[in-house]
């Protein structure tokens, strides 16, 4: 019901609106037609005057003429007819009286023109034309006065001047109706036309009303919408239409907005706008985007536009729908700023976290301990580089994996797994003092590990954290320390033995000096057929053997004199090549494996031969049933400190001499004593127990090391390590054959605290013709030098003496008798006394025990080398040595 | 009140306008139907006339003022008459020219119009001598003589001054020429006077000649 009422209301409104439009249109037509007739009547008036002036300008009476009445009629009557309707058309356009007056005047003007043109039938068409013109009013009523005027004209003229109308005097009085009938005929036609036209006008009005109604609706929508709507010229971009929202957005009024072009408010340069517009023209529809428009006050408005090319008024125009998105843009900007700030904060925080992560990562990775976390499945969830490197992978490569993926030792993996689960399930800490892990290289590492449970936020334990410290180095250091301590103890023992042996040898040498010396003196003076001579010979031989033993003891104690030279061990071995087979026998296969490019060493070649011979003899004795004995030389480089049993070697190049046998071998206990002097596993009488001790002493004295490895029943290998030197081996010196010792007659001061040695030496020297002064100690010797008036050509003095040593005495003697030479003698080796600062290398020295010949030879040599004997000393004064230190714990007994 | 006054004033103006227009139209109509002085043509073809007449043919003589605008309708009606009479009528239009008039005074469009009508001969009536012979005083005066030279009609062939259209003068002549009889033998003449008032020429000087 309401709907119907609304529909009815709407219909009524439309009809009313149609009526208004119709009336307005009608009024417009009336006014327009009034104006048209006003103009027309003026034209007709003028035309009438022109016609009168042309057709009948003057009327003539013979030769006299004056203005024709028609001219005045055209002017005045035509004016009278026209002026009033024209005035009404001007003053009251559209009024009924106006158009009726016009209709009347127009027909009267037709009559006048007909008259002025002489009643030409053609001019009568003016009547019909006028009627047709009057039909422009689309008001049939105006035809009435026009028709009435025509009819009246004919009626009255037919009534009063019938000939002027009908051409006859006796025409019917109703004939005027014939003329009026034709007018009415046209009236009828015009009436129909007017009715149809009016009907069309009404239809148009109704349609227009409907359109207006619809347009109003749409316009209301357009005007009331918050979105801006703008139509612009497709070429000039001039604003053709816009709604209030568009103008309001830009701060203009609608009329002001209609004066704009897109260039006035689009924030962009003209070329860019033209380029975009060219695209819009080409694409035509559906162009959306965001733009920036400049408002009237200069502010910038962010808008979202949708442009479409539409037909408007028969032409293509741009239809732009514009939405103000300033708030949205501001919100977006605020959001973007907030986002940017957040991003900055996030970046900063991320950087901080990354820095912290890097820091923690470095804390983890720089830590040499293995730091790791595992879950219940044993998968690594955190590891440091130390652990990943140990497993031969990267941190990333280790994460998510288990020990089993990298450790081939199942026993270790099971142990790790067991401990991990114990920590996780037991929620307790576990300390593992020592455990081993096999790394990627297959090396076994010792670890000291602590494992702790990791609490999750929910209180459960899903992971464990482990920190394992690699104690392999510590273990090795401990082992090395233990070995070093063992070696130190061994060295101390050996040194103690050596010191003991050295001390014994010193005293023993003095004794043996007397034994052998006197034996030789006895033999020299004993007749060859003396039956006691053999006995003395045995005494001398025993003394020599005892002296040999003493030398070996001194060698072991490294107190013998060495003469090191740069040599090639291969040369030494080759030189002994013929002797060794005879030494070891035929049931032993002797093999040589000599390195062709063997490096040089600095050692005493004779001692090296002794070393080789002792080792070969030792190997021979270890193979009583025969076997294989291999002598091998090689070069070895040690890049790190190599700790091996019985030796400690620094990094460097070494030449190795190996002597390997496949004999009976030794147990560990035996191995720990083999370098001790007098230790032997051989039967009594078959070995002195000094062979390997001598080897040990020589090698040590030569700066090398001895390494031995032996297994019972399998054999033994001795390896001699000697430092390699970069020098050319010296050529072997050949000793000349011994010459007979010449005698002399010089005076010699003999200073010796040992009576037997002093007496022996005195006897030998006197036996060789020398005059001998004796002194029992240094002070006495100095006194003799001061008191003896003659020349003292040579002073022979013991080195170590109580109260004043030999060198101290010699130093004093040099003041008194600078020309006197000095020969030192000692039961210690020359090397020992030199090394310990007692003597210098340029001093003359003879080691006890000495033979008579060797003493005589040495004395003669010194005296001959110092022929002046009166001023040229054989040796410089002994160097003052303030140190009383003795590394071997030796304390002079004298 | 003002509206009423306006309406009254408007009504008065309308009425006044109607009165003025009716008066003007009435005056104009009266002028148009005011006939000129009638002619007194001779009963028979004047012997002294210079106009040739052919026996056996009706002969029409129109006297016209060369500059009379009203006679344009008479010439036009003559044209229709000549058409309707189809060669049975000899017609002469004599243009009366004062002696003192310039030589080309008669050379008007009216002469030309008349000269273009087939069967019509235009002639110059110097100083109105022929007009006087035919007793004509008003331009457009027509005199018709039968084949025997006897006047059978005299008058105008328009119904008012300068107004073309059916008129009893043209119908009478057509009837006389074509049928030998007519309802009337004279009509009113509407045109300008041929002669000045008091002019000698205005006095008829024709002679009566019997056949």
Interface residues (C-beta under 8 A of the other chain):
Chain A: X55 X56 X57 X58 X59 X60 X61 X62 X63 X64 X65 X68 X69 X70 X73 X76 X77 X80 X81 X84 X97 X101 X105 X108 X111 X112 X115 X118 X119 X120 X121 X157 X160 X161 X163 X164 X166 X167 X168 X169
Chain B: X10 X13 X14 X17 X20 X21 X24 X25 X28 X29 X31 X32 X33 X65 X67 X68 X69 X70 X72 X73 X76 X98 X100 X101 X139 X159 X160 X162 X163 X164 X165 X166 X167 X168 X171 X192 X193 X194 X195 X196 X197 X199 X201
